[in-house]
């Protein structure tokens, strides 16, 4: 998993390294991470409402591969219970 942050150049956030599951990643949006409590081995979160591995986002990165933090920042929703991140 990449430790670089691929958001736009004008991102205002203060990055920090945090443990997510078994991984350490750069987190730029800690307030968005607080809603997730369970994670797969690769760090991807399970749905906070139903606990299933059904989270997705319609956002796709331009160019290179994005980090997990970028996906969290671009909001996730659950295909099973229709939960949406804040």
C-alpha positions as CSV (number, residue, x, y, z in Angstrom):
1,X,0.0,0.0,0.0
2,X,1.4,3.4,-1.0
3,X,2.2,6.0,1.6
4,X,1.8,8.9,-0.7
5,X,-1.2,11.2,-0.8
6,X,-2.6,11.8,-4.3
7,X,-5.2,14.4,-3.5
8,X,-5.1,17.8,-5.3
9,X,-2.1,20.0,-4.7
10,X,-4.3,22.4,-2.6
11,X,-5.2,19.9,0.1
12,X,-5.2,21.7,3.4
13,X,-5.0,18.7,5.7
14,X,-2.2,17.8,8.1
15,X,-1.0,14.2,7.4
16,X,0.0,11.7,10.1
17,X,0.8,8.1,10.2
18,X,-1.7,5.8,11.9
19,X,-2.3,2.1,12.3
20,X,-5.2,0.8,10.2
21,X,-5.7,-2.9,10.7
22,X,-2.2,-4.4,10.3
23,X,-0.9,-1.5,8.2
24,X,0.5,1.9,8.9
25,X,-0.7,4.5,6.4
26,X,-0.6,8.2,6.0
27,X,-4.0,9.6,7.1
28,X,-4.9,13.1,5.9
29,X,-8.5,13.0,7.0
30,X,-8.6,11.5,10.5
31,X,-12.2,12.7,11.1
32,X,-13.4,10.5,8.2
33,X,-11.5,7.5,9.5
34,X,-13.2,7.6,12.9
35,X,-16.4,6.1,11.5
36,X,-14.6,2.8,10.6
37,X,-13.9,0.2,13.3
38,X,-13.2,-3.1,11.5
39,X,-10.8,-3.7,8.6
40,X,-9.7,-6.4,6.2
41,X,-6.1,-7.6,6.4
42,X,-5.2,-5.1,3.6
43,X,-6.6,-2.2,5.5
44,X,-9.9,-1.7,3.6
45,X,-12.7,-1.0,6.0
46,X,-15.8,-3.1,6.6
47,X,-19.2,-1.3,6.6
48,X,-19.7,0.3,10.1
49,X,-23.4,-0.5,10.0
50,X,-23.8,-4.0,8.7
51,X,-20.1,-5.2,9.0
52,X,-20.0,-6.6,5.5
53,X,-17.1,-6.1,3.0
54,X,-19.3,-4.2,0.5
55,X,-17.9,-0.7,0.6
56,X,-17.3,1.1,-2.7
57,X,-17.0,4.6,-4.2
58,X,-17.8,5.8,-7.7
59,X,-14.6,7.9,-7.5
60,X,-11.7,6.8,-9.6
61,X,-8.2,8.3,-9.4
62,X,-6.7,10.0,-12.4
63,X,-3.3,8.8,-13.4
64,X,-1.5,6.7,-10.8
65,X,-3.0,4.4,-8.2
66,X,-4.5,6.2,-5.2
67,X,-3.9,5.4,-1.6
68,X,-6.6,4.0,0.8
69,X,-6.8,7.4,2.4
70,X,-7.8,9.0,-0.9
71,X,-10.7,6.5,-1.3
72,X,-11.8,7.3,2.3
73,X,-11.6,11.0,1.6
74,X,-13.8,10.6,-1.5
75,X,-16.6,8.9,0.5
76,X,-17.7,5.3,0.6
77,X,-21.1,3.6,0.6
78,X,-22.3,0.1,1.3
79,X,-23.8,-2.0,-1.5
80,X,-25.6,-4.2,1.0
81,X,-27.2,-1.9,3.5
82,X,-26.9,1.5,1.6
83,X,-24.9,3.1,4.5
84,X,-23.0,6.2,3.3
85,X,-19.9,7.8,4.9
86,X,-20.1,11.3,6.2
